[in-house]
Amino acid sequence: MSYSGTTLLAILVHIIINYNVIRNKHYRHESSVAKTYRTWIVSLMAFYTFDVLWGVLYSAHFLKAVFFDTMLYFAAMSLSVFCWTRFVIGYLKEENRLLKAVSVTGWLMLGSMAVFLILNLFIPLIYWFDADGTYHAGTVRYFVLAIQILLFLCSSIYALLSVKRGNAKGRVRHLAIGAFGIVMSVMVVLQVLYPLLPLYAAGSLLGNCIIHTFVITDMEYDRRMELEGMIRRIELQELELGSAKHMAYTDSLTGVKNTHAYEEAQKQVDLRIVNGELKELGVVVFDLNGLKEINDTKGHDAGDQYIWKACRMICRQFTHSPVFRIGGDEFVVFLEGEDYKNRRQLLDEFDAQIDENHRNGDVIVASGLAIYRPGYDNSYRRIFERADQRMYDRKGDLKAMDV
């Protein structure tokens, strides 16, 4: 039972230090790197769980149960290594032959382990238990662990050799990845030598502590900067509308202003035009491409996520302007002040990002800008119609890129 006690302590520490990662939606939805990190953390939890059960069942001599738990143990181990390779590749944000080889090896190891575990039901390739219930390691087990050592060593050597090439933040990333690889390589070797000790679990926990100390601090800093911007936006909205009015005028999916707020804003613009108070105003109309196809093929949850990501892009670009969601896939931004003065630069940067997204298969948003013309525009509607037409022109250009 000391085996299970050690691993149980590991899983408790794992949950405590990664509690925010497990429960925070940022690690589930917003960032691809954060999602791969969370997936790795969850896969480690599964590995620890099966490891704890293994110690309990083995001590109790429940041979059938421990046999199948051992299958799940090796499956979770391979999955955690695979998830680790996905995280490393995304986190380092680099492309080279070595990292591509690490990625391919991760896929091959995951697939081959599934095949070997099925074969192990008939031929003792990875492990078996004798008549006395004693665990024996098979040849394939050592082969799989050797592949893991190779993966960890390659990623570690690459990361440590690349330390000098990056900036301060990049050096921290490479050092953390390198330290993790060294720790895991050593602990896997020890696990080979002492198969009945929970050394792999101990190494995973120690390595995760290293990553948590350095990597999470880095990721949390970027997230904190983003949250501070969101907080400033929310505070401005609350000062203008009050908390009750803010709730009534906020779109529940995206957190920006909804159609009710948009109708009020239109009335205010019309009133300022009639009174001669409006001096400058830019209106940007946005429309998402491909939402219907996503809803039809992947479901409305995926469609909602697509809308949410598009809205985040708009809010990040036009940080000083109110953003309205006026339909299922339509948004409008009112530009005044600094955003109005820099409107062309902001829209060009946004369109450039959309072009990049188009090449990468990411969120596609068509946009169109129009500005208030004193003496010509006698209502908000005229400004909107020009912006809307330019948005449709841009939408056509984006669709033409698919041909």
C-alpha positions in Angstrom: 0.0 0.0 0.0 3.0 2.3 0.3 3.1 2.3 -3.5 -0.5 3.7 -3.6 0.2 6.1 -0.8 3.0 7.7 -2.7 1.0 8.1 -5.9 -2.0 9.3 -4.0 0.1 12.1 -2.5 1.3 12.9 -6.0 -2.2 13.3 -7.3 -3.3 15.5 -4.4 -0.3 17.8 -4.9 -1.0 17.7 -8.6 -4.6 18.9 -8.1 -3.6 21.6 -5.6 -1.0 23.2 -7.8 -3.1 22.9 -11.0 -6.5 23.7 -9.5 -6.7 27.0 -11.5 -5.7 25.3 -14.7 -8.3 22.6 -14.3 -11.3 24.8 -13.5 -10.4 28.1 -15.4 -12.2 28.3 -18.7 -9.3 30.2 -20.2 -7.4 26.9 -20.3 -10.4 25.2 -22.0 -11.3 27.7 -24.7 -9.2 30.8 -25.3 -5.6 29.8 -26.1 -4.5 26.8 -28.1 -1.3 26.5 -26.0 -3.4 26.8 -22.8 -5.7 24.0 -24.0 -2.8 21.7 -24.8 -1.3 22.4 -21.4 -4.6 21.6 -19.6 -5.0 18.4 -21.7 -1.6 17.3 -20.5 -2.5 18.1 -16.9 -5.8 16.1 -17.2 -4.0 13.1 -18.8 -1.5 13.1 -15.9 -4.4 13.0 -13.5 -5.8 9.9 -15.3 -2.3 8.3 -15.1 -2.0 9.0 -11.4 -5.5 7.5 -10.8 -4.7 4.2 -12.5 -1.4 4.1 -10.8 -3.1 4.5 -7.4 -5.5 1.7 -8.2 -2.7 -0.5 -9.4 -1.0 -0.4 -6.0 -4.3 -1.2 -4.2 -5.4 -4.0 -6.5 -1.9 -5.5 -6.7 -1.6 -5.6 -2.9 -5.1 -7.2 -2.7 -4.1 -9.8 -5.3 -7.2 -9.0 -7.5 -5.4 -10.4 -10.6 -8.2 -9.8 -13.2 -8.8 -6.3 -12.0 -5.1 -5.4 -11.7 -4.5 -6.8 -15.2 -7.0 -4.5 -16.8 -5.9 -1.6 -14.6 -2.4 -2.1 -15.9 -3.7 -1.8 -19.4 -5.3 1.5 -18.5 -2.1 2.5 -16.7 0.0 2.1 -19.9 -2.6 3.7 -22.0 -2.7 6.8 -19.8 1.1 6.9 -19.6 1.3 7.0 -23.4 -1.5 9.6 -23.7 0.3 11.9 -21.2 3.5 11.7 -23.2 1.6 12.4 -26.4 -0.1 15.4 -24.8 3.3 16.6 -23.5 4.7 16.6 -27.1 1.7 18.6 -28.3 2.2 21.2 -25.5 5.9 21.5 -26.1 5.5 22.1 -29.8 2.8 24.7 -29.3 4.5 26.4 -26.4 7.9 26.9 -28.0 6.2 28.3 -31.1 9.0 27.0 -33.3 9.1 24.8 -36.4 12.1 22.5 -37.2 12.8 19.0 -38.1 13.5 17.8 -34.6 10.3 19.1 -33.2 8.4 17.6 -36.2 10.1 14.3 -35.4 9.0 14.6 -31.8 5.5 15.2 -32.9 5.5 12.2 -35.3 7.0 10.0 -32.6 4.4 11.0 -30.1 1.6 9.9 -32.6 3.4 6.7 -33.4 3.9 5.8 -29.7 0.3 6.5 -28.9 -1.0 4.3 -31.8 1.5 1.5 -31.3 0.7 1.3 -27.6 -3.0 0.8 -28.4 -2.0 -2.1 -30.7 0.4 -3.6 -28.2 -2.1 -3.5 -25.4 -4.7 -5.3 -27.5 -2.1 -7.9 -28.4 -1.1 -8.2 -24.8 -4.5 -9.8 -24.1 -3.3 -12.8 -26.0 0.5 -12.6 -26.0 2.5 -11.2 -23.0 4.4 -8.5 -24.8 4.2 -5.7 -22.3 3.5 -7.4 -19.0 2.0 -10.5 -17.4 1.2 -12.0 -14.0 2.3 -15.5 -13.0 0.3 -18.0 -11.0 1.4 -16.4 -7.8 0.1 -13.0 -8.9 3.6 -11.5 -9.3 4.0 -8.8 -11.9 6.5 -9.3 -14.8 7.6 -6.8 -17.3 7.7 -7.7 -21.0 10.1 -6.7 -23.7 7.8 -4.2 -25.3 7.5 -2.3 -21.9 11.2 -1.6 -22.1 10.9 -0.6 -25.7 8.1 1.9 -24.9 10.1 3.4 -22.0 13.2 3.7 -24.2 11.1 5.7 -26.8 9.9 8.0 -24.0 13.5 8.5 -22.8 14.5 9.4 -26.4 11.6 11.9 -26.6 12.4 13.6 -23.3 16.1 13.7 -24.1 15.6 15.1 -27.6 13.2 17.8 -26.4 15.5 18.6 -23.5 18.7 18.8 -25.5 17.0 21.0 -28.2 15.6 23.3 -25.6 18.8 23.8 -23.7 20.8 24.3 -26.9 18.3 26.9 -27.9 18.5 29.0 -24.7 21.0 31.6 -26.0 19.0 32.3 -29.1 15.9 33.8 -27.5 15.0 36.8 -25.3 14.5 36.6 -21.5 11.0 35.2 -21.8 12.2 32.7 -24.4 15.1 31.5 -22.3 12.8 30.8 -19.4 10.6 28.7 -21.7 13.5 26.7 -23.0 15.1 26.1 -19.6 11.8 24.9 -18.2 11.3 22.4 -21.1 14.9 21.3 -20.8 14.7 20.8 -17.0 11.5 18.8 -17.4 13.1 16.5 -20.0 16.1 15.8 -17.9 14.0 15.0 -14.8 11.7 12.6 -16.8 14.6 10.9 -18.5 16.3 10.1 -15.2 13.1 8.9 -13.6 12.1 6.7 -16.5 15.5 5.1 -16.3 15.0 4.4 -12.6 11.5 3.1 -13.4 13.1 0.6 -15.8 15.4 -0.6 -13.0 12.8 -0.7 -10.3 9.4 -1.5 -12.0 7.5 -2.0 -8.7 8.3 1.6 -7.4 6.1 4.6 -8.4 9.1 6.4 -9.9 7.4 7.5 -13.1 4.6 9.2 -11.1 7.2 10.9 -8.9 9.1 12.1 -11.9 5.9 13.4 -13.6 5.0 15.3 -10.4 8.5 16.8 -10.1 8.5 17.8 -13.8 5.0 19.3 -13.5 6.2 21.4 -10.5 9.0 22.8 -12.7 6.7 23.6 -15.5 4.1 25.2 -13.1 6.7 27.4 -11.5 8.1 28.8 -14.8 5.7 28.2 -17.6 2.4 29.0 -15.8 3.9 32.2 -14.5 4.6 33.2 -18.1 1.1 32.2 -19.4 -0.6 33.8 -16.4 1.2 37.1 -17.1 -0.1 37.3 -20.7 -3.6 36.3 -19.4 -3.4 39.0 -16.7 -2.7 41.7 -19.3 -5.7 40.6 -21.3 -7.9 40.5 -18.3 -6.9 44.0 -17.2 -8.1 45.3 -20.6 -11.4 43.5 -20.2 -11.8 44.9 -16.7 -11.2 48.4 -17.9 -13.9 47.9 -20.6 -16.4 46.5 -18.0 -15.7 49.3 -15.6 -16.4 51.9 -18.3 -19.7 50.2 -19.2 -20.8 50.1 -15.5 -20.0 53.8 -15.0 -22.1 54.6 -18.1 -25.1 52.4 -17.6 -25.1 51.2 -14.0 -24.9 47.6 -13.0 -28.6 46.8 -13.6 -28.7 48.5 -17.0 -25.4 46.9 -17.9 -26.8 43.4 -17.4 -29.9 44.3 -19.5 -27.8 45.7 -22.3 -25.1 43.0 -22.5 -25.0 40.1 -24.9 -24.9 36.9 -22.8 -22.6 35.0 -25.2 -19.9 37.5 -26.0 -20.1 40.0 -23.1 -20.3 43.0 -25.5 -23.3 45.4 -25.9 -26.5 43.8 -27.3 -29.2 44.9 -29.7 -31.0 46.9 -27.1 -27.9 48.9 -26.4 -27.4 49.3 -30.2 -30.9 50.7 -30.7 -30.3 53.3 -27.9 -26.9 54.2 -29.4 -28.5 54.8 -32.8 -31.1 57.1 -31.3 -28.3 59.1 -29.5 -26.4 59.5 -32.8 -29.6 60.6 -34.6 -30.3 63.1 -31.9 -26.7 64.5 -32.0 -27.0 64.9 -35.8 -30.3 66.8 -35.5 -28.8 69.1 -32.8 -25.6 69.6 -34.7 -23.5 68.1 -31.9 -21.9 65.3 -33.8 -18.5 66.2 -35.2 -16.9 62.8 -36.0 -18.0 59.2 -36.0 -16.8 56.0 -37.7 -19.0 53.0 -38.1 -17.5 49.5 -38.7 -19.8 46.7 -39.6 -18.6 43.1 -39.2 -20.1 39.8 -40.5 -18.8 36.3 -39.9 -18.0 34.0 -42.8 -18.9 30.3 -42.5 -21.0 30.3 -39.3 -23.9 28.4 -40.9 -21.6 25.7 -42.1 -20.1 25.3 -38.7 -23.6 25.1 -37.1 -24.7 22.5 -39.6 -21.6 20.3 -39.5 -20.2 20.8 -35.9 -23.3 21.9 -33.9 -24.4 25.2 -32.3 -21.9 24.9 -29.4 -19.1 25.1 -32.0 -20.9 27.9 -33.7 -21.1 29.9 -30.4 -17.4 29.3 -29.8 -16.7 30.7 -33.4 -18.8 33.8 -32.6 -17.1 34.3 -29.3 -13.6 34.1 -30.8 -14.6 36.5 -33.6 -15.8 39.0 -30.9 -12.6 38.7 -29.0 -10.7 39.7 -32.1 -12.8 42.7 -32.7 -12.6 43.8 -29.0 -8.8 43.4 -29.0 -8.4 45.6 -32.1 -10.8 48.4 -31.2 -10.0 48.7 -27.5 -11.4 52.3 -27.0 -14.7 51.8 -28.8 -18.1 50.3 -27.9 -18.8 46.9 -29.6 -22.3 45.8 -30.4 -23.6 42.4 -31.4 -26.6 43.2 -33.6 -27.4 39.8 -34.9 -26.3 36.1 -34.8 -23.1 36.7 -36.7 -23.1 40.5 -37.0 -21.2 43.2 -35.0 -20.9 46.9 -35.2 -18.3 49.2 -33.6 -18.7 53.0 -33.1 -15.3 54.8 -33.6 -14.7 58.0 -31.8 -11.6 59.7 -30.3 -8.3 57.8 -30.8 -9.9 54.9 -32.6 -11.5 57.3 -35.0 -8.2 59.1 -35.7 -6.4 55.7 -36.3 -9.3 54.1 -38.0 -7.6 53.2 -41.3 -4.6 51.7 -39.5 -6.8 49.7 -37.1 -8.9 48.3 -39.9 -5.9 47.5 -42.1 -4.4 45.6 -39.3 -7.6 43.8 -38.6 -8.0 42.8 -42.3 -4.4 41.6 -42.4 -5.1 39.3 -39.4 -8.2 38.0 -41.2 -6.2 37.3 -44.3 -3.8 35.4 -42.1 -6.7 33.5 -40.5 -8.0 32.6 -44.0 -4.7 31.0 -44.8 -4.6 29.1 -41.5 -8.2 28.0 -41.5 -9.1 30.2 -38.5 -12.0 32.7 -37.8 -13.0 34.8 -40.9 -14.7 38.1 -40.4 -15.6 40.6 -43.1 -15.6 44.3 -42.2 -16.6 47.6 -43.7 -16.0 51.2 -42.5 -17.9 54.4 -43.2 -17.5 57.8 -41.5 -20.0 60.6 -40.8 -20.3 63.3 -43.5 -21.6 66.5 -42.0 -24.3 68.1 -44.2 -24.8 64.9 -46.1 -25.7 62.3 -43.5 -29.0 63.3 -41.9 -29.3 60.1 -40.0 -27.3 57.2 -38.6 -28.9 54.9 -41.2 -27.0 56.5 -44.1 -23.6 55.9 -42.4 -24.5 52.3 -41.6 -25.6 51.5 -45.2 -22.3 52.7 -46.6 -20.4 50.6 -44.1 -22.6 47.6 -44.7 -22.1 47.8 -48.4 -18.3 47.9 -48.0 -18.5 45.0 -45.6 -20.3 43.0 -48.3 -17.6 44.0 -50.8 -15.0 42.7 -48.4 -17.1 39.5 -47.9 -17.1 38.9 -51.6 -13.3 39.3 -51.8 -12.8 36.8 -49.0 -15.1 34.3 -50.7 -13.2 34.8 -53.9 -10.0 33.8 -52.1 -11.5 30.3 -51.6 -11.9 29.7 -55.4 
